[in-house]
Amino acid sequence: MKKSIILKAMCFILIPISILSIILAAYSIYVQNASNYNERKCYFSSNFVYTYMNDISTACENLIYNNSNYYNLDDGDKIIYYPNNDQYNSNVKELKYLIIYKNKALTNIELNDSTRTIEGIKNFINESKDVKKTILLNGEISSDNHMIKKYGVQYLDNLTNKYYTKSNNTDIEYITTKYNDFEVYSFYKEGFRENSKESIMLGILSSTPIITDNSYIVIPLCSILIMLMVIYLVISIGSDERLNKFDKIPFEIIAFLSILISSIPLIAFEELSWQLEYNFNAILSLVITVGLTLYIIAAICITTFIRRIKAKSFWRTTIIGKIYYWLKEEVMRTLTYSASITSKVFIYGIGMSCIAFFILVIFRDSIITVFLELLLFGKILYNIIKFLKDYSKIETRLKEMREGNNQTALDVDDFVPQLKYTAECINNISEGVETAIQDRMKSERLKAELITNVSHDIKTPLTSIINYVDLLKNENIDNEKAKEYIGILDNKANRLKKLTEDLVEASKVSTGNISLNMEKINIVELIKQAIGEFEDKFQKKGLDVIINCLKNEIYIMADSRYMYRIIENLFSNISKYALENSRVYIDLYTIEQEARIEIKNISKEKLNISSEELMQRFVRGDTSRTTEGSGLGISIAQNLTELQHGKFDLILDGDLFKVEMDFELI
């Protein structure tokens, strides 16, 4: 359950949905108790009176100060201005007005044949039905809305203004207006504007009745659900305590990129919100987009933070932590590895710095200063070069030891004091390794001699046993039981003889105690010859040998006798352990400057060991040990291949047994 990707994905999706449900439920409760979302209450509130009168005041200001931007018509001695696009703050469905100031008039009523004059506009306003009219005339307000009629006079002072124009960079008073200078004829239709925040939010709430009708239940349920999902995510994220590639990126970089990416939608929101001031539908869409973007970024940051904490690698995956651990594990370890060397280097650096400082103080303006400073610099450079040279000697000696040369010793007296102990340790290690190698070689020789001597001692009586068994086979013995026993003796004696020969040969091959007669041989011809000699054994097992070779001649340098022994051992192994009535594939081809031999077959027994174990001596793939064999065939083939400068590789894939051999191509 902790590793369920589907469950985690559902939690990440349900969390923002739950948060949005809580917001909608809370907003629903607010709307139910707020007057500005109730149409009847809204238009009889002091807030509406203020907004309405402020819209009229703004229109008056536009008539006096911004009329040059409007389309205008002449009406006798008066000019009527029509604004290009009229906007108002009141959330009413429609607000229309006519404002007259001396010889000017401003209206937002549509221009047509009946509204081309001031009297026509007044008639249009007077004849409009299903509207609430408000008229300001001679400083007195009459309105169908008793709240405007009662409280509107409190805002008439907003119509008193001073307007200025600039002339020669000096502010000059242009005109001063008073509220009784204006005639205002206006009406509004009740109902919220289509793009107002009130109509949009009421539309959203009406489309989600499950949330709005059960808001007092939704808030606690969603809050509990969010807490449970957050707890589950905290427990399940990083439960395997392994970090992916993203988690290994320094956390500061992720935090910086998150802040950078988050600032883009926030800046875009701030810029666009001014342009979409009255389009609350677009603003709402923008808010949801920005919110989801920030949520995704926050979810990514918190997820990787939790994984790092659980893996106990948070500080190691930060830039500050990396610097701290580098100072702690590398610099401090280097400085404290050898206190004597560190102190000597420190004292040497301070000493040289002091000498350079005293030279500058004593011989300040003398040419001797330059000479002495150069001399000091030369001394420091010489010490550095000497140290690097001695270090290079140590490095070269280590490479020689890796390549098997353990007989050359370093001259400890030639090294700087700081590296003498290191050189002495390397000499001791080299001497110890050489002693171990000699002991091992001696042990291998003794082992080979023991095997050879024991095999020779066994071979003499074994030959006599085989000879006497042959004599018994030639006697006319009528007892069938005796004949059966003689046959068993003959089989076991020959098997013991083969084992003894394999032991001797394996011992010689492993110690390299054989002489090779390297010559140019055609490996294709050699393998075909071996196939012919094993044909009867293969047919007896029902094995179909398929040889794939595009060339009749592929030449390599090898000993033909031992090369044939390699093929013979592999074919013998196939005849004993291959699945009956199956195919054996032999592929011969060249790769660049190498000739490759591939032999593949299917094992009849389950291969329950690795290829490395199978190539060891006295190991066989069948654990029952009911078949004949010494377990030395593959080991001998591998050693003989490597002695002839070839590569031997054994591959086990299920029941597939595959051998690859590479030899240098001629």
GIGIWO-V518079 format. One record per helix or strand. SS is the DSSP state (H for helix, E for strand). FROM is the first residue (numbers start at 1). TO is the last residue. If there is no record, write none. Layout:
SS_FROM_TO, SS_FROM_TO
This chain:
H_5_33, H_35_37, H_39_42, H_46_65, H_67_69, E_71_75, E_78_82, E_92_101, E_104_107, H_113_115, H_118_127, E_132_137, E_140_143, H_146_159, E_161_167, E_170_177, H_179_181, E_182_192, H_197_207, H_209_212, H_215_236, H_246_248, H_251_275, H_280_310, H_315_317, H_319_337, H_339_362, H_367_402, H_412_414, H_417_474, H_480_511, E_519_522, H_523_533, H_535_540, E_544_549, E_555_558, H_560_577, E_578_578, E_583_591, E_594_603, H_611_614, H_633_643, E_647_653, E_656_665
